[in-house]
Amino acid sequence: MPCREEFPKLLELDGKYASLGVTFMSVSVDESDQKDNTLKFLQQKQSTISNYLIDDKPEAWWDLWDIKGIPIVLVFGRDGQLVRKFDNDDPDNQFTYEDVEKLLKELLEAPAS
């Protein structure tokens, strides 16, 4: 379960950047009958970020965000526009959380428009 393995890295970024105004959230795409297990996982990890459960049909969000697999990290700018989608769709170009953090630093250093 790659999402569960990567979740602590997301929490680590939240710990570093939340005080700078960066908002983090997680989205669970588990079946709704698994929501108790998802909640238990979040509690075990002591998650302090907002967590959402998508209970819509996968086609609704897979197509909307052009998602081919999970996990993914979507980074939005101050204007609410998608800046970059980090995913593992390309086996030769796997993202790391260091890549995500580098982009966060760039966005935070850029002057607010």
C-alpha positions in Angstrom: 0.0 0.0 0.0 2.1 2.9 -1.3 -0.2 5.6 0.0 0.1 4.3 3.6 3.8 4.1 3.2 4.1 7.6 1.9 1.7 9.3 4.3 4.3 10.0 7.0 6.3 12.0 4.5 3.2 14.2 3.9 2.9 14.7 7.6 6.5 15.6 7.8 6.1 18.3 5.2 3.0 19.6 7.1 5.2 19.9 10.2 7.8 21.9 8.3 5.5 24.2 6.2 2.1 24.6 7.9 3.3 27.5 10.0 4.3 29.3 6.7 0.8 29.1 5.4 1.0 25.9 3.4 -2.1 23.8 3.7 -1.9 20.0 3.4 -4.8 17.6 3.0 -5.1 13.9 2.2 -7.8 12.2 0.2 -8.8 8.6 0.7 -10.2 6.8 -2.3 -10.9 3.6 -0.3 -14.3 2.1 -0.6 -16.8 3.6 1.8 -17.1 0.3 3.7 -13.4 0.8 4.5 -13.7 4.2 6.1 -13.4 2.9 9.6 -10.0 1.3 8.7 -9.0 4.6 7.1 -10.0 6.6 10.2 -8.1 4.1 12.4 -5.0 4.6 10.2 -5.2 8.4 10.4 -5.6 8.2 14.2 -2.6 5.9 14.5 -0.5 8.3 12.5 -1.8 11.2 14.6 -2.7 13.1 11.5 -3.5 16.7 12.0 -4.1 17.6 8.4 -7.6 17.7 6.8 -8.6 14.3 5.5 -11.3 13.6 3.0 -13.0 10.5 1.7 -14.1 10.4 -1.9 -17.3 8.4 -2.1 -17.9 9.2 -5.8 -17.4 6.8 -8.7 -13.7 6.7 -9.6 -14.4 7.8 -13.1 -15.6 11.2 -11.7 -12.2 12.1 -10.2 -9.7 9.9 -12.2 -10.7 11.7 -15.4 -11.0 15.2 -13.8 -7.5 15.1 -12.5 -6.0 12.8 -15.2 -5.0 10.2 -12.6 -3.7 6.9 -13.8 -2.6 5.6 -10.4 -2.1 6.5 -6.8 -0.4 7.9 -4.8 -0.2 11.4 -6.3 0.6 14.8 -4.8 -1.1 17.9 -6.3 0.5 21.2 -5.5 -1.6 24.3 -5.9 -0.3 27.9 -5.9 -1.6 30.8 -3.9 -4.1 31.5 -6.7 -5.6 28.1 -6.3 -4.3 26.9 -9.7 -2.6 23.5 -10.1 1.1 24.1 -10.3 2.3 20.5 -10.6 1.1 17.0 -10.3 3.6 14.5 -8.9 2.7 11.0 -9.8 4.4 7.7 -10.7 2.7 7.3 -14.1 6.1 7.2 -15.8 8.2 4.3 -14.5 11.4 6.1 -15.6 10.4 9.3 -13.8 9.3 8.6 -10.2 8.8 11.5 -7.9 10.2 11.9 -4.4 9.1 14.0 -1.5 12.3 15.9 -1.9 11.0 17.0 -5.4 7.8 18.1 -3.7 9.6 20.0 -1.0 11.9 21.7 -3.6 8.8 23.0 -5.4 7.2 24.2 -2.1 10.4 26.2 -1.3 10.3 27.8 -4.7 6.7 28.7 -4.4 7.2 30.2 -0.9 10.2 32.2 -2.1 8.3 33.7 -5.0 6.8 37.1 -4.4 3.0 36.9 -3.8 1.1 38.4 -6.7 
